[in-house]
């Protein structure tokens, strides 16, 4: 059995059983990854990641010859894809959670005179809703939207925690929507 030096791991690993099996099921690994991730390039990256995981596991003695290499490799692939999918969902939730403008639900004022008047009426209603907010929520909304400050900057300016600033913005949005719907 010949051995190779894996430059990524810096250790000797056996090249015969698992590496041969890994390349034999390459198309299945990529098919699993594409079905999970819906992207061919990410699937190719998954194959490389799985290759490194398999080599690392083998060099550390986690895999014992037992004739079930193919099933083990495919399970490692599924687990890796599941991890990537979960990480992707968390990133999406974090990145969009509080980056919304309260006035996003008001369309622009392009068009004829009637459309412009309707737009101005909605803006006036939104401003009336803003004026009804508690003072602490008004301050956070004003800093966030009109001064385009980050929540960290708002927290420092008002000597509150970042989570308090986030909470005030969240409740301001909820209250403004409630006031807006109630003012029809």
Secondary structure by P-SEA (a helix, b strand, c coil): cbbbbcccccbbbbcccaaaaaaaaaaaaaaaaaaacccaaaaaaaaaaaaaaaaaaaaacccccccaaaaaaaaaaaaaaaaaaaaaaaaaaaacccccccccccccccccaaaaaaaaaaaaaaaaaaaaccaaaaaaaaaaccccccaaaaaaaacccaaaaaaaaaaaaaaaaaaaaaac
